[in-house]
Every structure is written in structure tokens, then in C-alpha cells.
Amino acid sequence: MLVRQNADLLHEETCIADDETRFRWQPKPGADGSYPVDKAKAVSGEKLLRNIMNENKIELYATYGKVMNCGGGGSCGTCIVEIIDGKDLLNERTNTELQYLKKKPESWRLACQTIVGNKENSGKVVVRRLPQWKK
């Protein structure tokens, strides 16, 4: 089950024009420059974080990632999230994550490779989307 906080900010986007007046879309950051935090609650069982977010209509990808993502195969690195709390409810980093995130903070994970929950534990996992865009 996923609990959303700041629901009004989750799908808000800002249009930014570059020099050639093409437009690209990116999520709107909060007042502190960080992006909205989503909470996922793992309830007895195992599930990929990517699937939990998609099922609950929580936007995972930036605009380019919506088109360029690998569909959860772990071959593109577009589904980076930051684990704020609940790391103990997740699997260890996979070899794919070690490859894509080798110079990134330990708290960064690929949602398509992150398994939330297990049969023995349940609790809350707090996730920040698009940490690479944080100002």
C-alpha cells in the first residue's frame, strides 16, 4: 500500500523553455529545492518499488525517462530514487545497481531493482523521486 504526501505537488510540472524555444517538462521542486517525498508502506510480501509506484500512479520518471526507460529491466538507470527511511525493508543493492550507482550516495537506488518488504518484516519506506535533480 502506498501513502502519498503532498498529493498536490506529486504531478505538478513546470515547463522550461531552452534557447531554441523547445520545451521540456520536469517536476516542480518544493520551496527548499527538493522534490516531493512519497511514502511506500510494505505490507507482508515482496514487491518491486517500481511496480508499487506505477500501480499507485506516482510519477517515477522524468520526461526523457518516460520515453527512454527500459521497462524495468535494469538497463537504463532512469528510475533513480533516494531512500529517506526504511532501508532495512529493502533488498541489498543488485549488481546492476552497483554498476549504475557506483559513484552515487548509498541511499540512491534503482526502483526497478529494489524489492520492498519481505515475509518477516513490514513498515514504511520513504522515497524521494528524482534525487539527481535536487538543487
PAKOLFI-281038 format. One record per residue: x, y, z of N, C-alpha, C in turn; residue in three letters. Coordinates in pm, whole numbers. Layout:
REM residues N
SITE     n_x     n_y     n_z    ca_x    ca_y    ca_z     c_x     c_y     c_z  code
SITE       X       Y       Z       X       Y       Z       X       Y       Z   Ala
...
REM end
This chain:
REM residues 135
SITE     n_x     n_y     n_z    ca_x    ca_y    ca_z     c_x     c_y     c_z  code
SITE      84    -117       0       0       0       0      89     123       0   Met
SITE      54     222     -75     131     343     -83      53     459     -24   Leu
SITE     119     537      58      56     655     116     124     775      52   Val
SITE      45     865      -6     103     981     -71      92    1103      18   Arg
SITE     201    1173      30     201    1301      99     221    1410      -6   Gln
SITE     178    1528      25     190    1641     -67     130    1606    -203   Asn
SITE      13    1547    -201     -50    1500    -325     -64    1610    -429   Ala
SITE     -79    1734    -383     -94    1843    -478      36    1871    -553   Asp
SITE     149    1828    -500     277    1851    -566     322    1734    -652   Leu
SITE     262    1617    -633     313    1497    -698     314    1505    -850   Leu
SITE     209    1557    -908     202    1556   -1052     213    1695   -1112   His
SITE     249    1791   -1029     266    1928   -1078     395    1934   -1159   Glu
SITE     392    1998   -1272     510    2009   -1355     531    2153   -1399   Glu
SITE     653    2184   -1431     688    2317   -1476     745    2307   -1617   Thr
SITE     706    2395   -1704     757    2397   -1841     873    2496   -1847   Cys
SITE     984    2451   -1899    1103    2536   -1908    1143    2546   -2055   Ile
SITE    1158    2668   -2106    1199    2686   -2246    1351    2699   -2250   Ala
SITE    1414    2627   -2342    1557    2644   -2358    1583    2746   -2469   Asp
SITE    1709    2764   -2509    1745    2867   -2605    1675    2855   -2740   Asp
SITE    1641    2734   -2781    1579    2715   -2912    1427    2712   -2902   Glu
SITE    1373    2757   -2794    1230    2760   -2764    1161    2624   -2779   Thr
SITE    1237    2517   -2760    1174    2387   -2744    1138    2378   -2597   Arg
SITE    1046    2292   -2565    1005    2282   -2427    1039    2144   -2371   Phe
SITE    1076    2142   -2247    1095    2016   -2177    1022    2027   -2045   Arg
SITE     975    1917   -1996     897    1917   -1872     979    1854   -1762   Trp
SITE     969    1911   -1645    1030    1849   -1529     944    1877   -1408   Gln
SITE     950    1789   -1308     868    1807   -1189     902    1939   -1119   Pro
SITE     807    1992   -1049     826    2118    -979     880    2091    -838   Lys
SITE     996    2150    -804    1051    2130    -670     975    2211    -565   Pro
SITE     991    2171    -440     932    2245    -330    1011    2371    -302   Gly
SITE     973    2445    -199    1038    2571    -164    1186    2552    -128   Ala
SITE    1221    2436     -72    1359    2411     -31    1445    2356    -145   Asp
SITE    1388    2343    -265    1463    2295    -380    1459    2145    -399   Gly
SITE    1398    2073    -304    1389    1928    -318    1253    1891    -376   Ser
SITE    1245    1770    -426    1122    1723    -489    1036    1652    -385   Tyr
SITE     908    1638    -413     816    1579    -317     861    1440    -270   Pro
SITE     827    1408    -146     860    1279     -87     735    1193     -90   Val
SITE     749    1069    -135     639     974    -137     669     867     -33   Asp
SITE     567     818      33     586     711     131     526     583      78   Lys
SITE     601     476      87     552     344      48     550     258     173   Ala
SITE     442     190     197     432     102     312     434     -41     262   Lys
SITE     535    -116     302     546    -256     261     463    -341     357   Ala
SITE     368    -412     305     281    -495     388     303    -640     350   Val
SITE     356    -719     443     388    -861     428     390    -911     284   Ser
SITE     505    -919     232     524    -966      96     636    -889      31   Gly
SITE     673    -929     -88     780    -863    -159     726    -806    -290   Glu
SITE     768    -686    -322     722    -623    -445     826    -522    -491   Lys
SITE     845    -510    -621     938    -411    -674     884    -271    -648   Leu
SITE     972    -182    -605     934     -43    -579     876      21    -705   Leu
SITE     933      -7    -820     882      47    -946     735      10    -966   Arg
SITE     700    -114    -940     562    -159    -957     468     -92    -858   Asn
SITE     513     -77    -734     431     -10    -632     401     133    -676   Ile
SITE     504     204    -721     485     343    -763     394     352    -885   Met
SITE     414     266    -983     330     268   -1104     185     235   -1072   Asn
SITE     161     135    -988      24      97    -953     -51     208    -881   Glu
SITE      22     290    -808     -39     399    -733     -28     533    -804   Asn
SITE       7     528    -932      14     648   -1017     105     757    -962   Lys
SITE     215     714    -902     318     808    -856     423     814    -966   Ile
SITE     445     933   -1019     536     952   -1132     678     916   -1091   Glu
SITE     737     825   -1164     871     777   -1134     975     841   -1224   Leu
SITE     940     864   -1348    1037     907   -1448    1028    1056   -1480   Tyr
SITE    1143    1112   -1516    1146    1245   -1576    1094    1229   -1718   Ala
SITE    1075    1337   -1789    1017    1331   -1923    1093    1237   -2015   Thr
SITE    1225    1252   -2021    1302    1165   -2109    1291    1020   -2066   Tyr
SITE    1279     995   -1937    1268     860   -1885    1138     792   -1921   Gly
SITE    1034     871   -1940     905     813   -1981     917     746   -2117   Lys
SITE    1000     802   -2202    1019     750   -2336    1137     653   -2343   Val
SITE    1242     683   -2269    1367     610   -2282    1386     498   -2180   Met
SITE    1290     474   -2091    1312     372   -1988    1307     232   -2047   Asn
SITE    1369     138   -1978    1382       1   -2028    1266     -88   -1985   Cys
SITE    1166     -33   -1917    1051    -112   -1876    1076    -196   -1753   Gly
SITE    1177    -161   -1676    1205    -234   -1552    1311    -341   -1564   Gly
SITE    1385    -340   -1674    1488    -442   -1694    1621    -411   -1630   Gly
SITE    1638    -290   -1578    1762    -253   -1512    1874    -217   -1608   Gly
SITE    1840    -179   -1730    1945    -150   -1828    1955      -3   -1868   Ser
SITE    1878      87   -1802    1883     227   -1845    1921     325   -1733   Cys
SITE    1888     295   -1609    1921     385   -1499    1834     508   -1488   Gly
SITE    1713     507   -1545    1626     625   -1542    1533     629   -1421   Thr
SITE    1529     524   -1341    1433     517   -1230    1500     537   -1094   Cys
SITE    1597     627   -1087    1669     650    -961    1577     716    -859   Ile
SITE    1579     662    -737    1507     719    -624    1603     726    -506   Val
SITE    1571     810    -409    1650     818    -287    1567     761    -174   Glu
SITE    1625     670     -98    1556     611      16    1585     699     137   Ile
SITE    1482     764     187    1496     853     302    1488     774     432   Ile
SITE    1396     679     438    1375     599     559    1323     461     518   Asp
SITE    1356     360     597    1306     225     573    1400     137     494   Gly
SITE    1528     172     492    1627      96     415    1631     -51     457   Lys
SITE    1603     -77     584    1607    -214     636    1497    -303     578   Asp
SITE    1399    -245     512    1291    -322     450    1318    -353     303   Leu
SITE    1437    -317     255    1471    -335     114    1579    -441      97   Leu
SITE    1586    -497     -23    1695    -588     -55    1826    -511     -66   Asn
SITE    1937    -583     -67    2068    -521     -88    2076    -473    -233   Glu
SITE    2166    -380    -260    2185    -333    -398    2224    -451    -487   Arg
SITE    2163    -456    -604    2194    -562    -700    2321    -525    -777   Thr
SITE    2376    -619    -853    2493    -591    -936    2464    -480   -1037   Asn
SITE    2343    -478   -1089    2303    -372   -1182    2310    -236   -1114   Thr
SITE    2259    -229    -991    2263    -102    -917    2407     -63    -885   Glu
SITE    2487    -160    -849    2628    -131    -820    2696     -70    -942   Leu
SITE    2660    -116   -1060    2717     -63   -1184    2669      80   -1211   Gln
SITE    2539     103   -1206    2484     235   -1240    2505     339   -1131   Tyr
SITE    2513     297   -1008    2517     392    -896    2649     390    -821   Leu
SITE    2757     345    -884    2883     327    -811    2939     456    -751   Lys
SITE    2913     570    -810    2964     697    -755    2854     782    -693   Lys
SITE    2741     719    -666    2626     790    -609    2612     753    -461   Lys
SITE    2536     832    -385    2517     802    -243    2454     664    -221   Pro
SITE    2485     602    -109    2429     471     -73    2277     472     -68   Glu
SITE    2220     587     -41    2074     596     -28    2003     596    -164   Ser
SITE    2076     608    -273    2015     607    -405    1998     464    -452   Trp
SITE    1882     436    -511    1851     301    -561    1782     313    -697   Arg
SITE    1782     203    -772    1702     192    -893    1570     128    -853   Leu
SITE    1460     194    -879    1329     143    -836    1298       8    -899   Ala
SITE    1350     -17   -1019    1321    -144   -1087    1399    -261   -1028   Cys
SITE    1498    -232    -944    1580    -337    -884    1557    -349    -734   Gln
SITE    1477    -260    -678    1457    -253    -534    1332    -329    -493   Thr
SITE    1351    -430    -411    1239    -509    -360    1202    -455    -222   Ile
SITE    1075    -420    -206    1024    -366     -80     957    -477      -2   Val
SITE     992    -488     126     926    -583     216     977    -725     201   Gly
SITE     942    -804     300     965    -947     296     863   -1013     388   Asn
SITE     865   -1142     397     762   -1211     474     772   -1189     624   Lys
SITE     890   -1153     673     909   -1134     816     886    -990     863   Glu
SITE     908    -894     777     905    -753     819     802    -673     740   Asn
SITE     751    -570     804     669    -472     734     696    -337     798   Ser
SITE     663    -231     730     687     -98     782     679       4     672   Gly
SITE     736     121     695     728     230     598     863     252     531   Lys
SITE     857     281     404     974     320     327     945     458     270   Val
SITE    1030     554     299    1012     690     249    1107     709     131   Val
SITE    1051     751      18    1124     760    -108    1116     901    -164   Val
SITE    1230     953    -211    1230    1081    -282    1256    1050    -430   Arg
SITE    1168    1101    -514    1185    1080    -658    1287    1178    -715   Arg
SITE    1354    1137    -820    1446    1221    -897    1549    1294    -810   Leu
SITE    1624    1223    -725    1721    1291    -639    1832    1359    -718   Pro
SITE    1858    1313    -839    1963    1373    -921    1929    1514    -965   Gln
SITE    1803    1556    -950    1761    1690    -987    1757    1786    -869   Trp
SITE    1787    1737    -752    1781    1822    -632    1883    1935    -644   Lys
SITE    1839    2054    -610    1927    2171    -621    2020    2180    -503   Lys
REM end
